[in-house]
């Protein structure tokens, strides 16, 4: 019984860290993030887009769909490494992480209404705990200017957020099953 309690405490702690229980962004939070964006010099287009994104918050996790085509410049890999050096710790500390990463094996096979969209190198799905966590990262003044490393590394990219309707890669589900299986396997051993 104590083992199940321990597993429950570990899983519960993980669940609380991995899940944003704060609900939707409130007006004060939105204004605070907008002030930070303004202080960081966000251009009007980005500012307005992010403002709408925050105002439409559902309080749920979301995935950022990223299609990436790297620059052919020799410094591209180094620039992208510098960008990730700063971003990865910020993301991981907020339970945000990649859930899928893959290299393109062929040109785009279906394109409608988009110019110059045939070639992509990589697709990445990045999980964000919430729009709040996303805003904590993008409005962080310590990361000001780091996005320029990403821009220097890419020939083109498109990134857009989606809220999953069906998402079996959720670590809360995966870890839940692992803990149940672990508990069921350990139980017969402990009973001997």
C-alpha positions, 0 to 999 in steps of 0.5 A: 500500500505504501508503494502505491501511495509513493507512486501516487505522490510522485505522479501527483507532483508531476501532474501538478508541475506539468499542468497549468491549473491557473485557468485562462489568462486574466486581463491583468496578466494580459496587460502585464505581458503586453507591457513586457512585449512593448518594453522588449520592442515587439513590432506592432504586427506581433504585438497585435497577434499575440494580444488576440492569442492571449485574449482567446485563451482557453486555459489549455495546453497547446502545440506549436506546429513548426515547419522549418527550412534552414539557411544554406549559410555556413553559420546557420547551424551555429546560430540555431544552436545559440538560439536553442542554448537559451530557449531549451532551459526556458521551455523545459523549466515550464514543462514545455518541450518537443513532442515530435521532431522529424526530418523531411524525406521529400518535397511538399506533396500538396500545396494550395495558395502558398508560394515557395512552400515546396521545400522544408527540412524539418517538422517540430511539434512543441508542447506548451503547458499553456498560453501563460507559459508561452508568454513567460518565455516570449516576454522574458527580457533576458531572451531579448535578441535571442530570436535573432539567432533563429532568424539568422539560421532559417531560410523560411519557417511557419509556426502556428498554435493548435489545441489538440483534440486527441493527443496520446503523446501527453506525458500525463497519460504515458507516465500514468500508464507506466506508474500503473504497470510498475505498481502492478509488477512490483506488487507481486514481488513485495507480497512474497 
